[in-house]
Amino acid sequence: MNIRPGKNIAIKVPLHKWAETVAYYRDKVGLPIAKELKESTGFVFGDMTLWIDRVERQSQVDVWLELFSDDPDAAMAHLASPQRDELEPLDGVTGHWTSDPAGVVLLVRNE
């Protein structure tokens, strides 16, 4: 079983801070936009995409990370982390949502 960094980092931002946060990464940090969606803006972040996601019913910022594994079920057993698949739909993705001891959300999935 092999666990390695994925291609996505998401910062979940409250609705009232979203536009300001997108502008910060675009204008101050100078990251190029990779993709724009209705509720999310993705920035080129080295070999990864940094997503700034607008979350309507959220009061604080969360950072979510993606991890790749050839066997997500074995990776989950190895991590001994809670399964949190209720967080977001995993449409067409083989994997699971979990979190680390500090509460950072992790998506452990097949590449």
Secondary structure as UniProt FT lines:
FT   STRAND          3..14
FT   HELIX           15..23
FT   HELIX           24..28
FT   STRAND          33..37
FT   TURN            38..39
FT   STRAND          40..45
FT   TURN            46..47
FT   STRAND          48..55
FT   TURN            56..57
FT   STRAND          62..69
FT   HELIX           72..79
FT   TURN            85..86
FT   TURN            91..92
FT   STRAND          95..99
FT   TURN            101..102
FT   STRAND          105..109
//
